[in-house]
Amino acid sequence: MKSHYDLVIIGGGMVGASLVCALLPVAKKFSLTIALIEQQPIPTQEGQPFQPSYDARSTALAYGVKSFYQATGVWDRLQEHLTPIEHIHVSDKGRFGVTRLHAKDEGVSALGYVVENHWLGQVLLDHIQQDKQGCVDLICPASVKAVSPSSELTQLKVEHQQAEYDVTAELVILADGGRSGLRQALGIHFNEQSYYQHALVANISVDRPHQGIAYERFTERGPMALLPSETLNGEVRCGLVWTLPDEEIGALLSLTDAEFLAELQQTFGYRAGRFTRVGQRYHYPLKLTLAEEQVRSGLVVLGNAAHALHPIAGQGYNLALRGVTDLAENIIVSRQQGISIGDLSRLHAYEQQRRLDQQRTIMFSDRTMRLFSNANPLLGLGRSIGLQAMDLSPMAKTLFARSAMGLDSPALKHP
Ligand SMILES: Cc1cc2nc3c(=O)[nH]c(=O)nc-3n(C[C@H](O)[C@H](O)[C@H](O)COP(=O)(O)OP(=O)(O)OC[C@H]3O[C@@H](n4cnc5c(N)ncnc54)[C@H](O)[C@@H]3O)c2cc1C
C-alpha cells in the first residue's frame, strides 16, 4: 500500500469495481494511481472455472450496460454467463391488461441481461487483478476506518493485516454500500422512507424453457418479477423477486420448500410453467434512500451509499452505473485540464448531472410500485386499461422499452 493515491475507492462491490474498470483503459495515459479497498476477502478461484450456484442472487442489467462493459473490455468474458431477456411480459393478475415487449420489435438483440452477482463481481475483480500497468492496487481484505475530506488532500485511516495505515488521496469515493458507516461518520444526511415491504429473492426451477421471457406480474399480495436465468445441470432456472408487505414475509420464510412452491404457484399462476424447485430464500427490507449530499471537496458518494431504490423496476444498479460513467468522464476531463480530480466545482457539476437522472429513476420506480401495490379497484381498472393501451401502441412501448433498456443514457466514451 502506498501512502498517497490520486483516487481511493472504498468498497469493491459491483459499483466500486466497475469504476476501476471504467478508468483502467486510460489510467496509464493520465498517470492515475488508484487504490480499491475492500473489507471482504476475495474468494480465490485460481485456475478454476466459474461454477454457477443454484442459490446465487442475480441482477437484471439494462441493454445500455452492454456498451459500458464493452468499453471497459470485460464484455466478452461477462457474456459467457449472461442470459438475454428477449421478451418482457407485464401483467396484472386477475385483470385483463397485458403489455408485451419484444427485442426484435425494438431492433435490439436483447432487452436486457440477467447476471449472477457473483459472476459479475468475479469478472470485474479478475480484470483489475490481471492489469499489468501497475496503476491500481487492490487492497483486500482491508477496512477504511475513517475519512477526513479537505480542500487539500483527503485523509484515510486504513486497517490492513492488523496494522493501521495513513493514506492520502485527491479524491475518495464512498462505494461502501447501503449501510455505509463512513457516510454516517461523515455526517452525510440522507432521506430514508420505508416501503413497509420486503423483497423475497430466490431461484426457482421451472418445468419448461423460459424462452428468454422476463415476467413482471402484479398481484394482490405485491409485485413479482421472474427473470430468465442460466440453465444449471439441465434445470431451467428463473430468478424470483417477490415484494411483500412486512407482516407477510415471516410466514413465507417459514414454509417448507414444497409449501412455498405451492403458495408461489397459486399467487403467480401457470403462465411461466410449473415451479418444481426453490433455492435459498433471501429477504431484504425495502427502503427508498437518497443521500442529500453526494459530493464534498475530495469526496463522492456512489452506488447504494448514495441511493437505494425499490427493486420493482430493476433500476438500482443500472442507475449506479450511469453515475460511474459520469464520474469517470468527470475525472478524465479534470485530469486533461490539469485540475485536481477532487476539485469541488468540478464535482458539483457531476452531482448536478446525476440529480436529474436519480430523481427521474426514483420517480419511475416509486410511482410504479405505488400504482401496482394498491388494491383500490378503480386504480386496478386504470392499470388494466393502461397496460392494454400500451400493448396496442408501438410508440408508447418503444418509449417505455428505451427507458427500461437504459438506452437513453450515454455510453462511456474515452478520449
Ligand atoms: C432484492 C434486490 C434486487 C435487486 N435487483 C436489481 C436488478 O435487477 N437490477 C438493478 O439494476 N439493481 C438491482 N438491485 C440493486 C443492486 O443490488 C444495488 O444497486 C447494488 O448491489 C449496489 O452495489 P454497491 O457496490 O453500491 O454496494 P454493495 O454491493 O453493498 O458493495 C459495497 C462494498 O463495500 C464494502 N465495504 C463496506 N464498508 C467498507 C469499509 N469501511 N472498507 C472497505 N470496504 C467496505 C463491502 O464489503 C461491499 O463489498 C436490487 C437490489 C435488491 C435489494
The ligand as a Tripos MOL2 file, in Angstrom:
@<TRIPOS>MOLECULE
LIG
   53    58     1     0     0
SMALL
NO_CHARGES

@<TRIPOS>ATOM
      1 C1        -33.7920   -7.5540   -3.8260 C.3       1 LIG1
      2 C2        -32.9770   -6.6730   -4.7130 C.ar      1 LIG1
      3 C3        -32.9570   -6.8930   -6.0910 C.ar      1 LIG1
      4 C4        -32.2550   -6.0350   -6.9390 C.ar      1 LIG1
      5 N1        -32.2850   -6.2410   -8.2820 N.ar      1 LIG1
      6 C5        -31.7030   -5.3540   -9.1060 C.ar      1 LIG1
      7 C6        -31.8000   -5.5110  -10.5300 C.ar      1 LIG1
      8 O1        -32.3890   -6.4630  -11.0330 O.2       1 LIG1
      9 N2        -31.2120   -4.5660  -11.3170 N.ar      1 LIG1
     10 C7        -30.5430   -3.4760  -10.7880 C.ar      1 LIG1
     11 O2        -30.0820   -2.6120  -11.5590 O.2       1 LIG1
     12 N3        -30.3880   -3.3410   -9.4450 N.ar      1 LIG1
     13 C8        -30.9540   -4.2370   -8.5990 C.ar      1 LIG1
     14 N4        -30.8050   -4.1040   -7.2510 N.ar      1 LIG1
     15 C9        -29.8950   -3.0510   -6.7290 C.3       1 LIG1
     16 C10       -28.4280   -3.5210   -6.6780 C.3       1 LIG1
     17 O3        -28.3550   -4.7380   -5.9770 O.3       1 LIG1
     18 C11       -27.5360   -2.4610   -5.9930 C.3       1 LIG1
     19 O4        -27.6470   -1.2770   -6.7340 O.3       1 LIG1
     20 C12       -26.0560   -2.8670   -5.9590 C.3       1 LIG1
     21 O5        -25.8940   -4.0580   -5.2600 O.3       1 LIG1
     22 C13       -25.2260   -1.7680   -5.2740 C.3       1 LIG1
     23 O6        -23.8840   -2.1450   -5.2230 O.3       1 LIG1
     24 P1        -22.7850   -1.3160   -4.3850 P.3       1 LIG1
     25 O7        -21.4720   -1.7350   -4.9580 O.co2     1 LIG1
     26 O8        -23.1300    0.1280   -4.3430 O.co2     1 LIG1
     27 O9        -22.9630   -1.8140   -2.8860 O.3       1 LIG1
     28 P2        -22.5490   -3.2090   -2.2170 P.3       1 LIG1
     29 O10       -22.8270   -4.3240   -3.1450 O.co2     1 LIG1
     30 O11       -23.2020   -3.2260   -0.8760 O.co2     1 LIG1
     31 O12       -20.9610   -3.1210   -2.0400 O.3       1 LIG1
     32 C14       -20.3330   -2.3740   -1.0190 C.3       1 LIG1
     33 C15       -18.9620   -2.9820   -0.7420 C.3       1 LIG1
     34 O13       -18.2470   -2.1550    0.1810 O.3       1 LIG1
     35 C16       -17.5470   -2.9710    1.1150 C.3       1 LIG1
     36 N5        -17.3090   -2.1340    2.3150 N.ar      1 LIG1
     37 C17       -18.2320   -1.6400    3.1820 C.ar      1 LIG1
     38 N6        -17.6590   -0.8830    4.1290 N.ar      1 LIG1
     39 C18       -16.3210   -0.8890    3.8680 C.ar      1 LIG1
     40 C19       -15.1710   -0.2760    4.5090 C.ar      1 LIG1
     41 N7        -15.3070    0.5010    5.5860 N.pl3     1 LIG1
     42 N8        -13.9480   -0.5030    3.9730 N.ar      1 LIG1
     43 C20       -13.7840   -1.2830    2.8590 C.ar      1 LIG1
     44 N9        -14.8400   -1.8820    2.2310 N.ar      1 LIG1
     45 C21       -16.0760   -1.6820    2.7230 C.ar      1 LIG1
     46 C22       -18.4860   -4.1510    1.3390 C.3       1 LIG1
     47 O14       -17.7970   -5.2810    1.8250 O.3       1 LIG1
     48 C23       -19.0620   -4.3580   -0.0740 C.3       1 LIG1
     49 O15       -18.2920   -5.2860   -0.8230 O.3       1 LIG1
     50 C24       -31.5090   -4.9380   -6.3900 C.ar      1 LIG1
     51 C25       -31.4720   -4.7350   -5.0010 C.ar      1 LIG1
     52 C26       -32.2170   -5.5880   -4.1580 C.ar      1 LIG1
     53 C27       -32.2080   -5.3330   -2.6660 C.3       1 LIG1
@<TRIPOS>BOND
     1     1     2 1
     2     2     3 ar
     3     2    52 ar
     4     3     4 ar
     5     4     5 ar
     6     4    50 ar
     7     5     6 ar
     8     6     7 ar
     9     6    13 1
    10     7     8 2
    11     7     9 ar
    12     9    10 ar
    13    10    11 2
    14    10    12 ar
    15    12    13 ar
    16    13    14 ar
    17    14    15 1
    18    14    50 ar
    19    15    16 1
    20    16    17 1
    21    16    18 1
    22    18    19 1
    23    18    20 1
    24    20    21 1
    25    20    22 1
    26    22    23 1
    27    23    24 1
    28    24    25 2
    29    24    26 1
    30    24    27 1
    31    27    28 1
    32    28    29 2
    33    28    30 1
    34    28    31 1
    35    31    32 1
    36    32    33 1
    37    33    34 1
    38    33    48 1
    39    34    35 1
    40    35    36 1
    41    35    46 1
    42    36    37 ar
    43    36    45 ar
    44    37    38 ar
    45    38    39 ar
    46    39    40 ar
    47    39    45 ar
    48    40    41 1
    49    40    42 ar
    50    42    43 ar
    51    43    44 ar
    52    44    45 ar
    53    46    47 1
    54    46    48 1
    55    48    49 1
    56    50    51 ar
    57    51    52 ar
    58    52    53 1
@<TRIPOS>SUBSTRUCTURE
     1 LIG1         1 GROUP 0 **** ****
